[in-house]
Amino acid sequence: MKRLLLSALLAATLAAQAADETPLDALPYTPSLDVTAMDRSADPCDDLYRYACGAWTQANPIPADQSRWSVYAKMANENQRYLWGVLAKLGDPAAERSPTQAKLGDYFAACMDEGAVQAAGLKPLQPLLDRIAALRDKRDLPGLLAELQLAAGSDRLFFSFSAGQDFADATRQIAFAHAGGLGLPDRDYYLKRDAKTLKIRHAYEAHVAHVFTLLGEAPAAAKAAARSVLATETALARASLSKVDKRDPYKTFHVVDARGLKALMPGFDWAGYQAALGTTPSQARYNVTEPAFFKALGVRLKAMSVADLQAYLRWQLASSLSPALGSAFVQANFDFYGQTLTGTPQLKARWKRCVQLVDLQLGEALGQEFVARNFTPEIKAATVEMTQEIEAAMARSIDGLTWMSAETKARAQAKLKAIVNKVGYPERWRDYSAFAVQRGDFFGNVVRGNAFEHRRQLAKIGQPLDRGEWGMTPQTVNAYYDAQMNDINFPAGVLQPPLYDPKLDAAPNYGNTGGTIGHELTHGFDDEGRQFDAQGNLKNWWTPKDGREFEKRAACVADQYATYTVVDDIKINSKLTLGEDLADLGGLVLAWEAWKAHMVGKTAESRDGLTPEQRFFVGFAQWDCAAARPEALRVHAKVDPHSPAKWRINGVVVNMPEFEKAFACKPGAKLVKPAGQHCKVW
């Protein structure tokens, strides 16, 4: 029996991989409540997640090129396959194409020409490597660093410098200096000394040395350079904030002027650095997110030899741009970051990597193609209506809170009323005319794309805020709330089956998409979002007593999730996940109330052996059917503010008496709490 099951899983995996190698002409359809995904042998009162998703995880094994797999990931993969077909057609130079479509097609075609990339070898990277090799005096570092950061497009080169909304005045954009400089995903990888962490750290050092050999270093020199890199990154890690601390906006808001910036790193020419970036060096206001980090960086730079600096810059540059180089660099990058770190067995097919790069660098241009073909005005109107209903439910909830004073309620209502709902796609599409794409120059396209985006962000410094801008592309299968913009954003990609399904009844749609809308709305009032006011300013609008009452209710959720196991003996870091856990719970409570209000005067029918109330909860649970490799779970336990899928479902419904009633759960069931012990904030 076990052998037959393994054979079936292998066959399913091979069939999925074979299908994955062909583009899609249309997005496939799966209902938002899929009865074939359920395991009805499970008791929903003990494990709703297994009841709703048990058969899904069996029928959807994790693909070899993924560390995790979920309904969201599968949808994103299907979107990629669909966009692969679109881009392949646009890549035909003989086709009728607009200038923007030609840019999309030529970028994709250059990326897919693996033969040309292989033939080029290290030649495209060499000019930047030569610039590093020419460094003779540390006084020349600022100009060189600016050039490399523009090319690499990441925070891997010591730190990042860009624009951001002023926490004290969200209408203006100022310069931000963010801590960075690490090649591992979290500071704890450098500081902890347990066996698993040490194993990862040793593998990382070996990976760094291997990349140096690919750059032409002899093995002994490569190992020495890797040791130097690790020493620098460890020093930076010691001075970095934890992921939990970074969730506290007050710990990442430290305004200085040009003199204060210089005082943090006395030996670094900030004016020369900014001039090399193309920005005005005389900015009067900078937010340094982690002053202690920049002080430590200044000390480290002073202690480093020129050779140490060159080694660090060569490593971070090559690592950041490895996906745009030949197969040896791509494979080395995957071997560590994919296989060793997250347990992924197989490198993604080239077409996937190319679609992802187009999405990253020409995302809204690609989004226009996706929206035109897949997002109807009817879907947008229905989603807007659902959003408004959930906001109305939130308004009623605020009014009904017994623990909140009238003064704070009035400010909460003002913030709720000020939230802007962005659905589907931006009103104004981004202009990519300044981004030069050449059909035969893949590496150059990537570097120019990085520089284009970096300069676009830098140009915002000192400018009024554009509240119409989006932080996700329309084809993205995700959603978000921005505390400083005070807006909720639902891309067209997340408003497709099996998440939002216009063919089905309201119950699963409100449980699924309604829960997501409520989730993002609740982020405006979670432990982090609640610290920003209606205009997006970092401001305490709570009375002291109301603040304490909120914290008491939030602690109920944190204490609950801290008992859940991620993998091995690792428990959820509920201080890291608190915002998402609060949003999951608050979101579903709001979705339930909105659904009930929506159904007044309407008849809800039982279907597929499920009552409407049961369909609501199963629809909710099926948004996050998922599985993950143990290695990926260990990484995400350190860095991911979201709890694992099972607990994002079971951890929510255990706090909802409506769930107990829907499934006639009896006292003593695992998902039944005694009366008075349910966690609830909003």
C-alpha positions as CSV (number, residue, x, y, z in Angstrom):
1,M,0.0,0.0,0.0
2,K,2.8,2.4,0.9
3,R,4.7,1.6,-2.3
4,L,1.6,2.2,-4.4
5,L,1.1,5.6,-2.6
6,L,4.7,6.6,-3.3
7,S,4.3,5.5,-7.0
8,A,1.1,7.6,-7.3
9,L,2.9,10.6,-5.8
10,L,5.8,10.2,-8.1
11,A,3.5,9.9,-11.1
12,A,1.6,13.0,-10.0
13,T,4.9,14.9,-9.6
14,L,6.2,13.8,-13.0
15,A,2.9,14.7,-14.7
16,A,2.9,18.1,-13.0
17,Q,6.5,18.7,-14.2
18,A,5.7,17.7,-17.7
19,A,2.7,20.0,-17.8
20,D,4.8,22.8,-16.4
21,E,7.0,22.8,-19.5
22,T,4.2,24.2,-21.7
23,P,2.7,27.7,-21.7
24,L,-1.0,28.2,-21.0
25,D,-3.3,30.0,-23.4
26,A,-5.8,30.7,-20.6
27,L,-5.8,30.6,-16.8
28,P,-7.2,27.2,-15.6
29,Y,-10.3,27.0,-13.4
30,T,-10.5,25.5,-10.0
31,P,-13.5,26.4,-7.8
32,S,-13.0,28.4,-4.6
33,L,-14.5,25.6,-2.7
34,D,-13.1,22.4,-4.1
35,V,-14.7,19.3,-2.5
36,T,-12.1,17.1,-4.1
37,A,-9.5,18.8,-1.9
38,M,-11.2,17.8,1.3
39,D,-10.5,14.9,3.7
40,R,-14.0,14.2,5.1
41,S,-12.6,11.4,7.3
42,A,-11.1,14.1,9.5
43,D,-13.1,15.7,12.2
44,P,-13.3,19.5,11.5
45,C,-13.8,20.2,15.2
46,D,-10.3,18.7,15.8
47,D,-8.6,19.8,12.6
48,L,-10.4,22.0,10.2
49,Y,-7.2,22.4,8.1
50,R,-7.0,18.7,7.4
51,Y,-10.7,18.4,6.8
52,A,-10.6,21.2,4.2
53,C,-7.1,20.5,2.7
54,G,-6.2,16.9,3.4
55,A,-6.7,15.6,-0.1
56,W,-5.2,18.7,-1.7
57,T,-1.8,18.1,-0.1
58,Q,-1.9,14.5,-1.4
59,A,-2.9,15.5,-4.9
60,N,-0.4,18.4,-5.0
61,P,3.0,17.2,-3.9
62,I,5.7,19.9,-3.6
63,P,7.3,20.3,-7.1
64,A,11.0,19.6,-7.3
65,D,11.8,23.3,-8.0
66,Q,9.9,24.6,-4.9
67,S,10.6,24.7,-1.2
68,R,7.0,25.3,-0.4
69,W,3.7,24.7,-2.3
70,S,0.3,26.1,-1.7
71,V,-2.9,27.3,-3.4
72,Y,-1.2,30.7,-3.7
73,A,2.0,29.3,-5.1
74,K,0.2,27.0,-7.6
75,M,-1.9,30.0,-8.8
76,A,1.3,32.1,-9.2
77,N,2.9,29.3,-11.1
78,E,-0.2,29.1,-13.4
79,N,0.0,32.8,-13.9
80,Q,3.6,32.5,-14.9
81,R,2.8,29.8,-17.4
82,Y,0.1,32.0,-18.9
83,L,2.5,35.0,-19.0
84,W,5.2,32.8,-20.6
85,G,2.8,32.3,-23.5
86,V,2.1,36.0,-23.7
87,L,5.8,37.0,-23.6
88,A,6.8,34.3,-26.1
89,K,4.4,35.8,-28.6
90,L,5.6,39.3,-27.8
91,G,9.2,38.1,-28.3
92,D,8.6,37.6,-32.0
93,P,10.1,40.7,-33.7
94,A,7.9,40.1,-36.7
95,A,4.8,40.4,-34.6
96,E,2.8,43.7,-34.4
97,R,3.9,45.2,-31.1
98,S,3.6,48.5,-29.3
99,P,6.9,50.0,-28.0
100,T,6.1,48.7,-24.5
101,Q,5.2,45.2,-25.8
102,A,8.4,45.2,-27.8
103,K,10.4,46.0,-24.7
104,L,8.7,43.1,-22.8
105,G,9.2,40.6,-25.7
106,D,12.9,41.6,-26.3
107,Y,13.7,41.4,-22.6
108,F,12.2,38.0,-22.3
109,A,13.9,36.8,-25.6
110,A,17.3,38.0,-24.3
111,C,16.8,36.2,-21.0
112,M,15.7,32.9,-22.8
113,D,18.8,32.9,-25.0
114,E,20.9,30.8,-22.7
115,G,23.4,30.0,-25.4
116,A,24.4,33.7,-25.6
117,V,24.6,34.0,-21.9
118,Q,26.9,31.0,-21.7
119,A,29.1,32.3,-24.5
120,A,29.5,35.7,-22.8
121,G,30.8,34.0,-19.6
122,L,32.2,36.6,-17.1
123,K,32.7,39.3,-19.8
124,P,29.5,41.3,-18.9
125,L,30.5,41.4,-15.2
126,Q,34.2,42.2,-15.8
127,P,33.9,46.0,-16.1
128,L,32.4,46.1,-12.6
129,L,35.0,43.7,-11.2
130,D,37.7,45.8,-12.8
131,R,36.3,48.9,-11.0
132,I,36.6,47.0,-7.7
133,A,40.1,45.8,-8.5
134,A,41.1,49.5,-9.2
135,L,40.2,50.5,-5.7
136,R,43.4,51.7,-4.1
137,D,42.2,54.1,-1.4
138,K,39.2,53.7,1.0
139,R,38.4,57.4,0.3
140,D,37.2,56.3,-3.1
141,L,34.8,53.7,-1.7
142,P,31.7,55.9,-1.6
143,G,31.6,56.6,-5.4
144,L,32.4,52.9,-6.1
145,L,29.7,51.7,-3.7
146,A,27.1,53.9,-5.3
147,E,28.0,52.5,-8.8
148,L,27.8,48.9,-7.5
149,Q,24.5,49.4,-5.7
150,L,22.9,50.9,-8.8
151,A,24.0,47.9,-10.8
152,A,23.2,45.2,-8.2
153,G,19.8,46.5,-7.1
154,S,19.9,45.1,-3.6
155,D,20.8,45.9,0.0
156,R,23.6,43.3,-0.1
157,L,26.3,45.9,-0.5
158,F,26.6,47.1,3.2
159,F,23.3,49.1,3.2
160,S,20.6,50.6,0.9
161,F,19.9,54.2,0.3
162,S,16.5,55.2,-1.1
163,A,13.3,57.2,-0.6
164,G,10.6,56.6,2.0
165,Q,7.6,58.3,3.6
166,D,8.6,60.5,6.5
167,F,7.1,58.8,9.6
168,A,6.3,62.2,11.1
169,D,4.7,63.6,7.9
170,A,3.5,61.0,5.5
171,T,2.8,63.5,2.8
172,R,6.5,64.0,2.1
173,Q,9.3,61.6,1.0
174,I,12.8,61.8,2.5
175,A,16.0,59.9,2.2
176,F,16.2,56.5,4.1
177,A,19.4,54.7,4.9
178,H,18.6,51.0,5.7
179,A,20.8,48.4,7.3
180,G,21.9,45.5,5.0
181,G,25.1,43.8,4.0
182,L,24.2,40.2,4.9
183,G,24.3,37.2,2.6
184,L,22.3,35.0,4.9
185,P,18.6,35.7,5.5
186,D,18.8,36.7,9.2
187,R,21.3,37.9,11.7
188,D,20.7,34.8,13.9
189,Y,22.5,32.6,11.3
190,Y,25.7,34.5,12.2
191,L,25.2,34.6,16.0
192,K,23.7,31.3,17.1
193,R,25.8,28.3,17.7
194,D,23.4,25.3,17.7
195,A,24.2,22.4,15.4
196,K,21.8,23.3,12.6
197,T,22.9,26.9,12.5
198,L,26.6,26.0,12.5
199,K,26.0,23.6,9.6
200,I,24.3,26.3,7.6
201,R,27.1,28.8,8.4
202,H,29.8,26.4,7.4
203,A,28.0,25.6,4.1
204,Y,27.6,29.3,3.5
205,E,31.3,29.9,3.9
206,A,32.0,27.1,1.5
207,H,29.6,28.6,-1.0
208,V,31.2,32.0,-0.8
209,A,34.6,30.4,-1.4
210,H,33.2,28.5,-4.4
211,V,31.9,31.8,-5.9
212,F,35.4,33.2,-5.5
213,T,36.8,30.3,-7.5
214,L,34.3,31.0,-10.2
215,L,35.6,34.5,-10.3
216,G,39.1,33.1,-10.9
217,E,40.6,32.9,-7.4
218,A,42.9,30.0,-6.5
219,P,41.3,27.7,-3.9
220,A,43.5,28.9,-1.0
221,A,42.9,32.6,-1.8
222,A,39.2,31.9,-2.2
223,K,38.9,30.3,1.2
224,A,40.8,33.3,2.8
225,A,38.5,35.7,1.0
226,A,35.4,33.8,2.2
227,R,36.7,34.0,5.8
228,S,37.1,37.7,5.4
229,V,33.6,38.1,4.1
230,L,32.1,36.1,6.9
231,A,34.0,38.2,9.5
232,T,32.6,41.4,8.0
233,E,29.0,40.1,7.8
234,T,29.2,38.7,11.3
235,A,30.2,42.2,12.6
236,L,27.3,43.7,10.8
237,A,24.9,41.1,12.0
238,R,25.9,41.8,15.6
239,A,24.8,45.4,15.2
240,S,21.6,44.6,13.3
241,L,18.1,44.7,14.8
242,S,16.2,41.5,15.1
243,K,13.2,40.8,12.9
244,V,10.9,41.4,15.9
245,D,12.5,44.8,16.7
246,K,12.2,45.8,13.0
247,R,8.4,45.5,13.4
248,D,8.4,48.4,15.9
249,P,8.4,51.6,13.8
250,Y,9.7,53.6,16.7
251,K,12.9,51.5,16.6
252,T,13.4,52.2,12.9
253,F,12.7,56.0,12.9
254,H,15.8,58.1,13.7
255,V,15.9,61.4,11.8
256,V,19.3,63.2,11.3
257,D,20.5,66.0,9.2
258,A,23.6,65.8,6.9
259,R,25.9,66.5,9.9
260,G,24.2,63.8,12.0
261,L,24.6,61.3,9.1
262,K,28.3,62.1,8.8
263,A,28.7,61.7,12.6
264,L,27.5,58.1,12.4
265,M,30.2,57.1,9.9
266,P,32.9,59.9,10.2
267,G,35.2,58.3,7.6
268,F,32.6,57.9,4.9
269,D,32.0,60.7,2.3
270,W,28.2,60.8,2.3
271,A,28.1,63.8,0.0
272,G,30.3,62.1,-2.6
273,Y,28.2,58.9,-2.3
274,Q,24.9,60.7,-2.9
275,A,26.4,62.7,-5.8
276,A,27.5,59.4,-7.4
277,L,24.0,58.1,-7.0
278,G,22.7,61.2,-8.7
279,T,20.9,62.7,-5.7
280,T,21.3,66.1,-4.1
281,P,23.8,65.7,-1.2
282,S,22.3,68.6,0.8
283,Q,19.2,66.8,2.0
284,A,18.1,68.3,5.3
285,R,16.3,65.2,6.6
286,Y,17.4,61.6,6.6
287,N,15.9,58.6,8.4
288,V,18.6,56.2,9.5
289,T,16.7,53.0,10.4
290,E,19.4,51.5,12.6
291,P,22.0,54.0,13.9
292,A,23.9,51.3,15.8
293,F,24.3,49.4,12.6
294,F,25.8,52.4,10.8
295,K,28.1,53.2,13.7
296,A,29.3,49.5,13.6
297,L,29.7,49.7,9.8
298,G,31.9,52.8,10.2
299,V,34.1,51.0,12.7
300,R,34.3,48.0,10.4
301,L,35.2,50.0,7.3
302,K,38.0,51.7,9.3
303,A,39.4,48.3,10.3
304,M,39.1,46.7,6.9
305,S,42.1,46.6,4.5
306,V,41.5,47.6,0.9
307,A,41.9,43.9,0.1
308,D,39.1,43.0,2.6
309,L,36.9,45.6,1.0
310,Q,37.6,44.3,-2.5
311,A,36.8,40.7,-1.4
312,Y,33.5,41.8,0.2
313,L,32.4,43.9,-2.8
314,R,33.3,41.2,-5.3
315,W,31.3,38.6,-3.4
316,Q,28.2,40.7,-2.9
317,L,28.2,41.9,-6.5
318,A,28.7,38.4,-8.0
319,S,26.1,36.9,-5.6
320,S,23.5,39.6,-6.3
321,L,24.0,39.3,-10.1
322,S,24.4,35.5,-10.3
323,P,21.0,34.9,-11.8
324,A,22.1,37.0,-14.8
325,L,25.3,35.1,-15.4
326,G,26.2,31.7,-16.9
327,S,25.1,28.3,-15.6
328,A,28.0,27.9,-13.2
329,F,27.0,31.0,-11.2
330,V,23.3,30.2,-11.5
331,Q,23.8,26.6,-10.2
332,A,26.1,27.7,-7.4
333,N,23.6,30.3,-6.2
334,F,20.8,27.6,-6.3
335,D,22.9,25.0,-4.6
336,F,23.2,27.1,-1.5
337,Y,20.2,29.3,-1.4
338,G,17.8,26.8,-2.9
339,Q,19.0,23.3,-2.0
340,T,21.0,23.8,1.2
341,L,19.0,26.6,2.8
342,T,15.5,25.6,1.9
343,G,15.7,22.0,0.8
344,T,14.6,22.6,-2.8
345,P,15.8,19.7,-5.0
346,Q,15.7,21.3,-8.4
347,L,16.5,24.6,-10.1
348,K,13.5,26.3,-11.7
349,A,13.2,26.1,-15.4
350,R,14.7,29.0,-17.3
351,W,11.3,30.2,-18.5
352,K,10.2,30.6,-14.9
353,R,13.2,32.6,-14.0
354,C,12.8,34.8,-17.0
355,V,9.1,35.5,-16.4
356,Q,10.0,36.4,-12.8
357,L,12.6,38.8,-14.0
358,V,10.2,40.5,-16.4
359,D,7.7,40.8,-13.5
360,L,10.4,42.3,-11.3
361,Q,11.8,44.8,-13.8
362,L,8.9,45.5,-16.1
363,G,6.1,44.5,-13.8
364,E,3.4,47.0,-14.6
365,A,4.0,46.8,-18.3
366,L,3.4,43.0,-18.0
367,G,0.5,43.8,-15.7
368,Q,-1.3,45.6,-18.5
369,E,-1.2,42.4,-20.6
370,F,-2.5,40.3,-17.7
371,V,-5.3,42.7,-16.8
372,A,-6.5,43.2,-20.3
373,R,-7.1,39.5,-20.7
374,N,-8.2,38.4,-17.3
375,F,-9.7,41.1,-15.1
376,T,-13.3,42.2,-16.0
377,P,-15.1,45.3,-14.7
378,E,-17.6,42.9,-13.1
379,I,-15.0,41.2,-11.0
380,K,-13.7,44.6,-9.9
381,A,-17.2,45.9,-9.0
382,A,-18.0,42.8,-7.0
383,T,-14.7,43.0,-5.1
384,V,-15.2,46.7,-4.3
385,E,-18.7,45.9,-3.0
386,M,-17.3,43.2,-0.7
387,T,-14.6,45.5,0.5
388,Q,-17.1,48.2,1.4
389,E,-19.3,45.7,3.2
390,I,-16.3,44.5,5.3
391,E,-15.4,48.1,6.1
392,A,-18.9,48.6,7.3
393,A,-18.6,45.6,9.5
394,M,-15.4,47.0,10.9
395,A,-17.2,50.3,11.6
396,R,-19.9,48.4,13.5
397,S,-17.3,46.4,15.4
398,I,-15.5,49.6,16.5
399,D,-18.8,51.1,17.7
400,G,-19.6,47.9,19.7
401,L,-16.3,47.6,21.5
402,T,-16.8,47.7,25.3
403,W,-13.2,48.1,26.1
404,M,-12.5,51.2,23.9
405,S,-13.3,54.8,24.9
406,A,-15.4,57.1,22.8
407,E,-12.3,59.3,22.2
408,T,-10.3,56.5,20.7
409,K,-13.3,55.1,18.8
410,A,-13.7,58.4,17.0
411,R,-10.1,58.3,15.9
412,A,-10.4,54.7,14.8
413,Q,-13.4,55.5,12.8
414,A,-11.6,58.4,11.2
415,K,-8.7,56.1,10.2
416,L,-11.1,53.5,8.8
417,K,-12.9,56.1,6.8
418,A,-9.6,57.4,5.4
419,I,-8.4,54.0,4.1
420,V,-8.1,53.9,0.3
421,N,-9.2,50.7,-1.5
422,K,-7.1,49.8,-4.5
423,V,-8.5,46.9,-6.5
424,G,-7.0,45.2,-9.6
425,Y,-4.5,47.6,-11.0
426,P,-3.2,51.2,-10.7
427,E,-5.1,54.1,-12.2
428,R,-1.9,55.3,-13.9
429,W,0.5,52.8,-15.4
430,R,4.3,53.2,-14.8
431,D,6.4,54.7,-17.6
432,Y,9.3,52.5,-18.6
433,S,10.5,54.6,-21.5
434,A,13.8,55.5,-19.7
435,F,14.6,51.8,-19.3
436,A,16.7,50.8,-22.3
437,V,16.2,47.1,-23.3
438,Q,18.5,45.4,-25.9
439,R,17.5,42.1,-27.3
440,G,21.0,40.6,-27.3
441,D,22.1,41.9,-23.9
442,F,20.5,40.0,-21.1
443,F,23.0,41.0,-18.4
444,G,23.0,44.6,-19.5
445,N,19.2,44.6,-19.3
446,V,19.2,43.3,-15.8
447,V,21.8,45.9,-14.7
448,R,20.0,48.7,-16.5
449,G,16.7,47.6,-15.0
450,N,18.2,47.6,-11.5
451,A,19.6,51.1,-12.1
452,F,16.3,52.3,-13.6
453,E,14.3,51.3,-10.5
454,H,16.9,52.6,-8.0
455,R,17.0,56.0,-9.7
456,R,13.2,56.0,-9.9
457,Q,13.1,55.6,-6.1
458,L,15.8,58.1,-5.5
459,A,14.0,60.7,-7.6
460,K,11.2,60.7,-5.0
461,I,13.4,62.2,-2.3
462,G,12.1,65.7,-1.5
463,Q,9.0,65.2,-3.7
464,P,5.3,65.1,-2.6
465,L,3.9,61.6,-2.1
466,D,2.2,59.8,-5.0
467,R,-0.7,58.0,-3.2
468,G,-1.7,56.3,-6.5
469,E,1.5,54.1,-6.6
470,W,1.3,50.4,-6.0
471,G,3.8,48.2,-4.3
472,M,2.8,45.0,-6.1
473,T,2.3,44.2,-9.8
474,P,-1.3,43.4,-11.0
475,Q,-0.4,39.8,-11.8
476,T,0.8,39.1,-8.2
477,V,-1.1,36.5,-6.2
478,N,-1.0,38.4,-3.0
479,A,-2.4,41.5,-1.2
480,Y,-1.1,44.0,1.3
481,Y,-1.9,46.9,3.5
482,D,0.4,50.0,3.7
483,A,0.3,51.7,7.0
484,Q,1.8,55.0,5.8
485,M,-0.3,55.1,2.6
486,N,-3.2,53.9,4.7
487,D,-4.5,51.8,1.8
488,I,-5.4,48.2,1.1
489,N,-4.3,46.7,-2.2
490,F,-5.7,43.7,-4.0
491,P,-4.0,42.9,-7.3
492,A,-6.0,41.3,-10.2
493,G,-3.9,38.2,-9.7
494,V,-5.4,37.4,-6.3
495,L,-8.9,38.0,-7.5
496,Q,-9.1,34.9,-9.7
497,P,-10.4,31.3,-8.9
498,P,-9.8,29.4,-6.7
499,L,-9.5,32.5,-4.5
500,Y,-12.3,34.7,-5.8
501,D,-14.8,32.7,-7.8
502,P,-17.8,34.5,-9.4
503,K,-19.3,31.1,-10.4
504,L,-19.8,30.1,-6.8
505,D,-22.2,31.1,-4.0
506,A,-21.3,33.9,-1.6
507,A,-20.3,31.8,1.4
508,P,-16.9,30.4,0.3
509,N,-16.1,33.7,-1.5
510,Y,-16.6,35.7,1.7
511,G,-14.7,33.1,3.7
512,N,-11.8,33.2,1.2
513,T,-11.5,36.6,-0.5
514,G,-13.6,38.3,2.2
515,G,-11.2,36.9,4.8
516,T,-8.3,38.3,2.8
517,I,-9.9,41.7,2.5
518,G,-10.6,41.7,6.3
519,H,-7.1,40.6,6.9
520,E,-5.6,43.5,5.1
521,L,-8.0,45.9,6.7
522,T,-7.2,44.6,10.1
523,H,-3.5,45.3,9.5
524,G,-4.4,49.0,9.9
525,F,-5.3,48.2,13.5
526,D,-2.9,45.4,14.4
527,D,0.0,45.8,16.8
528,E,2.1,47.7,14.2
529,G,-0.5,49.3,12.0
530,R,-2.4,50.8,15.0
531,Q,0.6,53.1,15.7
532,F,-0.1,55.1,12.5
533,D,-2.9,57.6,12.3
534,A,-5.5,58.2,9.5
535,Q,-2.9,60.2,7.4
536,G,-0.2,57.6,7.8
537,N,1.8,59.4,10.4
538,L,3.6,57.6,13.2
539,K,1.4,59.0,16.1
540,N,-0.2,57.6,19.2
541,W,-3.9,58.2,18.8
542,W,-4.9,55.9,21.7
543,T,-5.6,56.8,25.2
544,P,-3.2,55.0,27.6
545,K,-6.0,52.9,29.0
546,D,-7.2,51.8,25.6
547,G,-3.7,51.0,24.5
548,R,-3.3,48.7,27.5
549,E,-6.6,47.0,26.8
550,F,-5.5,46.4,23.2
551,E,-2.2,44.9,24.3
552,K,-4.0,42.6,26.7
553,R,-6.2,41.2,24.0
554,A,-3.3,40.9,21.5
555,A,-1.3,39.0,24.2
556,C,-4.1,36.4,24.2
557,V,-3.3,35.7,20.5
558,A,0.5,35.8,21.0
559,D,0.3,33.4,23.9
560,Q,-1.9,31.0,21.9
561,Y,0.4,30.9,18.9
562,A,3.5,30.6,21.0
563,T,2.4,27.0,21.9
564,Y,2.3,25.9,18.2
565,T,5.1,23.9,16.7
566,V,6.6,24.9,13.3
567,V,8.9,21.9,12.7
568,D,11.2,19.8,14.9
569,D,11.1,21.5,18.4
570,I,10.8,25.0,16.9
571,K,7.8,26.9,18.2
572,I,6.2,29.9,16.4
573,N,7.9,33.2,17.3
574,S,4.6,34.8,18.1
575,K,6.2,38.2,18.6
576,L,7.3,38.1,15.0
577,T,4.0,36.7,13.7
578,L,1.6,38.7,15.9
579,G,0.6,41.2,13.3
580,E,-0.4,38.5,10.8
581,D,-2.0,36.4,13.4
582,L,-4.2,39.3,14.6
583,A,-5.0,40.1,10.9
584,D,-6.0,36.5,10.2
585,L,-8.4,36.4,13.2
586,G,-9.8,39.9,12.8
587,G,-10.2,39.4,9.1
588,L,-12.3,36.3,9.3
589,V,-14.5,37.8,12.1
590,L,-15.2,40.8,9.8
591,A,-15.8,38.6,6.7
592,W,-18.3,36.6,8.7
593,E,-20.2,39.7,9.8
594,A,-20.1,41.1,6.3
595,W,-21.4,37.8,4.8
596,K,-24.3,37.7,7.2
597,A,-25.2,41.3,6.4
598,H,-24.9,40.6,2.7
599,M,-27.3,37.6,2.9
600,V,-30.1,39.5,4.7
601,G,-33.2,38.9,2.5
602,K,-31.4,36.3,0.5
603,T,-31.6,32.5,0.6
604,A,-28.4,30.5,1.3
605,E,-28.5,26.9,0.3
606,S,-26.6,23.8,1.4
607,R,-24.4,22.3,-1.3
608,D,-22.0,19.3,-1.5
609,G,-23.2,18.1,1.9
610,L,-22.2,21.4,3.5
611,T,-24.4,24.0,5.1
612,P,-23.8,27.7,4.1
613,E,-22.0,28.3,7.4
614,Q,-19.8,25.2,6.8
615,R,-19.1,26.4,3.3
616,F,-17.9,29.7,4.6
617,F,-15.3,28.0,6.9
618,V,-14.2,25.4,4.4
619,G,-13.8,28.2,1.8
620,F,-11.7,30.1,4.3
621,A,-9.5,27.1,5.1
622,Q,-8.9,26.3,1.4
623,W,-7.2,29.6,0.7
624,D,-4.1,28.2,2.5
625,C,-3.9,24.5,1.6
626,A,-0.1,24.1,1.6
627,A,3.0,22.1,2.3
628,A,6.6,23.0,3.0
629,R,10.0,21.2,3.2
630,P,11.5,21.0,6.7
631,E,14.5,23.1,5.7
632,A,12.1,25.8,4.4
633,L,10.1,25.7,7.6
634,R,13.3,26.3,9.7
635,V,14.2,29.3,7.6
636,H,10.7,30.8,7.7
637,A,10.5,30.3,11.5
638,K,13.3,32.8,11.7
639,V,12.3,35.3,9.1
640,D,8.6,34.9,8.1
641,P,6.0,37.1,10.0
642,H,3.3,34.5,8.9
643,S,2.5,31.4,10.9
644,P,2.5,28.0,9.1
645,A,-0.6,27.3,7.1
646,K,-2.2,24.8,9.5
647,W,-2.1,27.3,12.3
648,R,-3.3,30.2,10.1
649,I,-6.5,28.2,9.8
650,N,-6.9,26.2,13.1
651,G,-5.5,29.1,15.2
652,V,-8.3,31.4,13.9
653,V,-11.4,29.2,14.1
654,V,-10.6,28.0,17.6
655,N,-11.4,31.6,18.6
656,M,-14.8,31.7,16.8
657,P,-17.9,30.3,18.5
658,E,-19.6,30.6,15.1
659,F,-17.3,27.9,13.9
660,E,-18.2,25.6,16.8
661,K,-21.9,26.1,16.0
662,A,-21.5,25.6,12.3
663,F,-20.0,22.1,12.8
664,A,-21.9,21.3,16.0
665,C,-18.6,20.8,17.9
666,K,-18.7,19.4,21.3
667,P,-16.8,20.5,24.4
668,G,-13.4,18.8,24.6
669,A,-12.8,18.9,20.8
670,K,-9.4,20.3,19.9
671,L,-10.8,23.4,18.2
672,V,-13.2,24.3,21.0
673,K,-12.3,26.7,23.7
674,P,-14.2,27.0,26.9
675,A,-16.6,30.0,27.0
676,G,-14.8,33.2,28.0
677,Q,-11.4,32.0,26.7
678,H,-11.7,33.0,23.1
679,C,-9.2,35.6,21.9
680,K,-10.8,38.6,20.2
681,V,-9.6,42.1,19.5
682,W,-11.8,43.6,16.8
